[in-house]
Amino acid sequence: MEMSELRALLTPEGLALLDETRAAGIPDVARAVSRLRAAGHSADLVSAVVGQARLREKAVAKFGPFASRMLFTRAGLEQATRLEVSARHAGRFRSAGLQSVADLGCGIGGDSLGFAGIGLRVHAVDADEVTAAIAAYNLAPFGDAVSVAHGRAEDADLSGVDAAWLDPARRTAGHTETSRVSAADYTPSLDWAFDLAGRLPTGVKLGPAFDRDLIPQDVEAQWIGVDGSTIELVLWSRELARPGVRRAALVVRGAAAHELTAQEDAADEPERELGAFVHEPDGAVIRARLIGDVARSLQAGMVAPGIAYLTGDAALTSPFVSSFRVRETLPADVRGLARALKERGIGRLEIKKRGVDVDPAKLRTSLKLKGDEEATLILTRVGGKHLAILADRV
């Protein structure tokens, strides 16, 4: 979104038109643009209204009913924290006895919504003028409890806050198409971020694949997974880091949340032969390197060294894994696999893989599935050979 479009939108006419357009739905964008232009609305207003209507629809997945009164940029929505996760972040600040937080690199204000929603005072800052203006709009219902400024994180006045939340820019600047940059090019820099975290209780939001070798020794590293997707890594410093916890995996599934914590990486369990069950650890558990702790709780071992599948005979499961009951092993070659699945009448197949170079979409096409039965196919590598496991979700 350009500033001219935002100015056109932030008028009584523009906001009313946005609500009308969203209520009517926009299944055909070209038709919606033509209708609005024919009604005499400016090109900037039409572009802003149609774009925001589409973004609000997408935003429901992250912000639920709150999306209907928010504004977004495409990049800002993609990078925003889900509201249920930001609420959990906010709870950590409150549990630590902190009353105010500087949200540095606030984006469209997703995390600040969580902070302000539980009563924290918030000073939000973003380096992009349009994004800062959108954050100010989204946070306006909180009145004087929230201030929003356009500026660099490095220049923010932190004298009046108890703590900081920092989301360094990990992509190129822009409101639509952006690309990832290396850790050396984050804005603000990691050196600045980690220096701040040493001086002030701070949460630093990073991508889940962040290089573990760059994590400071004196912080708590918490990987977060939501409904099967590993969404972020947060480094917590000082009062925000829990005593005795240096590695954590928070797994959120629907309305339930479960967490695994440890002082250090967990040692893996030894490899064992395929048992009655296969367990796939959540991505947050894998990133946190706590697979061994989960394996021991399930009386399971590794299917193969370096491959994040567990196996065992105990009829156990856990919030930290997806569990599958093994039916049998099948031929690993496409022709033999297709024949075996046809004989079993399997027409609906979930394909999972680790340690093998297979494109599930292409494989599915090659298998030419037909039948009324369903199953899960787990493809992996054991002892240098491909292994195809037919299983059912527990």
Solvent accessible surface area in square Angstrom, and as a share of the most:
residue,aa,sasa,rsa
1,M,29,0.13
2,E,108,0.49
3,M,43,0.19
4,S,52,0.33
5,E,28,0.13
6,L,2,0.01
7,R,157,0.57
8,A,25,0.20
9,L,0,0.00
10,L,68,0.34
11,T,50,0.29
12,P,122,0.77
13,E,100,0.45
14,G,0,0.00
15,L,48,0.24
16,A,49,0.38
17,L,16,0.08
18,L,0,0.00
19,D,79,0.41
20,E,108,0.49
21,T,2,0.01
22,R,80,0.29
23,A,93,0.72
24,A,77,0.60
25,G,28,0.27
26,I,15,0.07
27,P,134,0.84
28,D,54,0.28
29,V,49,0.28
30,A,72,0.56
31,R,170,0.62
32,A,7,0.05
33,V,53,0.30
34,S,69,0.45
35,R,122,0.45
36,L,2,0.01
37,R,115,0.42
38,A,91,0.71
39,A,70,0.54
40,G,65,0.62
41,H,33,0.15
42,S,61,0.39
43,A,63,0.49
44,D,57,0.29
45,L,8,0.04
46,V,3,0.02
47,S,54,0.35
48,A,3,0.02
49,V,0,0.00
50,V,7,0.04
51,G,29,0.28
52,Q,3,0.01
53,A,1,0.01
54,R,110,0.40
55,L,22,0.11
56,R,3,0.01
57,E,90,0.40
58,K,125,0.53
59,A,0,0.00
60,V,69,0.39
61,A,79,0.61
62,K,40,0.17
63,F,2,0.01
64,G,21,0.20
65,P,114,0.72
66,F,115,0.48
67,A,0,0.00
68,S,46,0.29
69,R,87,0.32
70,M,2,0.01
71,L,0,0.00
72,F,0,0.00
73,T,3,0.02
74,R,100,0.36
75,A,5,0.04
76,G,12,0.11
77,L,13,0.07
78,E,104,0.47
79,Q,76,0.34
80,A,15,0.12
81,T,5,0.03
82,R,61,0.22
83,L,36,0.18
84,E,71,0.32
85,V,0,0.00
86,S,0,0.00
87,A,46,0.36
88,R,99,0.36
89,H,5,0.02
90,A,0,0.00
91,G,21,0.20
92,R,34,0.12
93,F,0,0.00
94,R,140,0.51
95,S,102,0.66
96,A,35,0.27
97,G,51,0.49
98,L,19,0.09
99,Q,104,0.46
100,S,3,0.02
101,V,0,0.00
102,A,0,0.00
103,D,1,0.01
104,L,0,0.00
105,G,25,0.24
106,C,9,0.06
107,G,21,0.20
108,I,2,0.01
109,G,0,0.00
110,G,3,0.03
111,D,11,0.06
112,S,0,0.00
113,L,21,0.10
114,G,6,0.05
115,F,0,0.00
116,A,10,0.08
117,G,51,0.49
118,I,48,0.24
119,G,62,0.60
120,L,7,0.03
121,R,130,0.48
122,V,7,0.04
123,H,44,0.20
124,A,0,0.00
125,V,4,0.02
126,D,17,0.09
127,A,66,0.52
128,D,52,0.27
129,E,94,0.42
130,V,9,0.05
131,T,13,0.08
132,A,5,0.04
133,A,32,0.25
134,I,0,0.00
135,A,0,0.00
136,A,44,0.34
137,Y,50,0.19
138,N,0,0.00
139,L,3,0.02
140,A,64,0.49
141,P,86,0.54
142,F,68,0.28
143,G,44,0.43
144,D,154,0.80
145,A,44,0.34
146,V,16,0.09
147,S,55,0.36
148,V,41,0.24
149,A,39,0.30
150,H,109,0.48
151,G,25,0.24
152,R,127,0.47
153,A,10,0.08
154,E,50,0.22
155,D,99,0.51
156,A,22,0.17
157,D,100,0.52
158,L,37,0.18
159,S,103,0.66
160,G,60,0.58
161,V,22,0.13
162,D,54,0.28
163,A,0,0.00
164,A,0,0.00
165,W,0,0.00
166,L,0,0.00
167,D,31,0.16
168,P,2,0.01
169,A,51,0.39
170,R,43,0.16
171,R,64,0.23
172,T,62,0.36
173,A,106,0.82
174,G,41,0.40
175,H,31,0.14
176,T,71,0.41
177,E,126,0.56
178,T,21,0.12
179,S,59,0.38
180,R,182,0.66
181,V,43,0.24
182,S,66,0.43
183,A,27,0.21
184,A,95,0.74
185,D,90,0.47
186,Y,27,0.10
187,T,80,0.46
188,P,9,0.05
189,S,50,0.32
190,L,20,0.10
191,D,119,0.62
192,W,58,0.20
193,A,0,0.00
194,F,45,0.19
195,D,78,0.40
196,L,1,0.00
197,A,6,0.04
198,G,45,0.43
199,R,139,0.51
200,L,32,0.16
201,P,9,0.06
202,T,0,0.00
203,G,0,0.00
204,V,1,0.01
205,K,10,0.04
206,L,0,0.00
207,G,17,0.16
208,P,31,0.19
209,A,68,0.53
210,F,16,0.07
211,D,73,0.38
212,R,42,0.15
213,D,132,0.68
214,L,78,0.39
215,I,10,0.05
216,P,34,0.21
217,Q,165,0.73
218,D,97,0.50
219,V,8,0.04
220,E,0,0.00
221,A,0,0.00
222,Q,10,0.04
223,W,0,0.00
224,I,0,0.00
225,G,0,0.00
226,V,2,0.01
227,D,89,0.46
228,G,52,0.50
229,S,60,0.39
230,T,34,0.20
231,I,48,0.25
232,E,3,0.02
233,L,0,0.00
234,V,0,0.00
235,L,3,0.02
236,W,1,0.00
237,S,4,0.02
238,R,123,0.45
239,E,100,0.45
240,L,2,0.01
241,A,17,0.13
242,R,74,0.27
243,P,130,0.82
244,G,50,0.48
245,V,18,0.10
246,R,66,0.24
247,R,43,0.16
248,A,0,0.00
249,A,0,0.00
250,L,16,0.08
251,V,1,0.00
252,V,2,0.01
253,R,83,0.30
254,G,57,0.55
255,A,107,0.83
256,A,50,0.38
257,A,35,0.27
258,H,72,0.32
259,E,61,0.27
260,L,35,0.17
261,T,59,0.34
262,A,20,0.16
263,Q,105,0.47
264,E,121,0.54
265,D,57,0.29
266,A,19,0.15
267,A,75,0.58
268,D,85,0.44
269,E,46,0.20
270,P,100,0.63
271,E,87,0.39
272,R,96,0.35
273,E,156,0.70
274,L,59,0.29
275,G,14,0.14
276,A,41,0.32
277,F,9,0.04
278,V,0,0.00
279,H,0,0.00
280,E,25,0.11
281,P,2,0.01
282,D,8,0.04
283,G,23,0.22
284,A,0,0.00
285,V,0,0.00
286,I,42,0.21
287,R,105,0.38
288,A,0,0.00
289,R,128,0.47
290,L,0,0.00
291,I,16,0.08
292,G,0,0.00
293,D,48,0.25
294,V,3,0.02
295,A,0,0.00
296,R,103,0.38
297,S,72,0.46
298,L,2,0.01
299,Q,120,0.53
300,A,6,0.05
301,G,3,0.03
302,M,9,0.04
303,V,6,0.04
304,A,4,0.03
305,P,100,0.63
306,G,81,0.78
307,I,9,0.05
308,A,12,0.09
309,Y,1,0.00
310,L,0,0.00
311,T,0,0.00
312,G,0,0.00
313,D,90,0.47
314,A,23,0.18
315,A,84,0.65
316,L,71,0.35
317,T,81,0.47
318,S,19,0.12
319,P,54,0.34
320,F,24,0.10
321,V,9,0.05
322,S,23,0.15
323,S,7,0.04
324,F,0,0.00
325,R,130,0.48
326,V,29,0.17
327,R,100,0.37
328,E,60,0.27
329,T,68,0.40
330,L,16,0.08
331,P,59,0.37
332,A,46,0.36
333,D,82,0.43
334,V,71,0.41
335,R,193,0.70
336,G,3,0.03
337,L,2,0.01
338,A,23,0.18
339,R,130,0.48
340,A,8,0.06
341,L,2,0.01
342,K,157,0.66
343,E,124,0.56
344,R,81,0.30
345,G,22,0.21
346,I,0,0.00
347,G,21,0.20
348,R,130,0.47
349,L,9,0.05
350,E,58,0.26
351,I,19,0.10
352,K,39,0.16
353,K,79,0.34
354,R,71,0.26
355,G,38,0.36
356,V,14,0.08
357,D,145,0.75
358,V,35,0.20
359,D,68,0.35
360,P,43,0.27
361,A,71,0.55
362,K,146,0.62
363,L,15,0.07
364,R,99,0.36
365,T,103,0.60
366,S,57,0.37
367,L,6,0.03
368,K,162,0.69
369,L,37,0.18
370,K,156,0.66
371,G,41,0.39
372,D,120,0.62
373,E,92,0.41
374,E,103,0.46
375,A,11,0.09
376,T,4,0.02
377,L,0,0.00
378,I,0,0.00
379,L,13,0.07
380,T,0,0.00
381,R,95,0.35
382,V,48,0.28
383,G,76,0.73
384,G,62,0.60
385,K,153,0.65
386,H,104,0.47
387,L,43,0.21
388,A,1,0.01
389,I,1,0.00
390,L,0,0.00
391,A,0,0.00
392,D,47,0.25
393,R,130,0.47
394,V,106,0.61
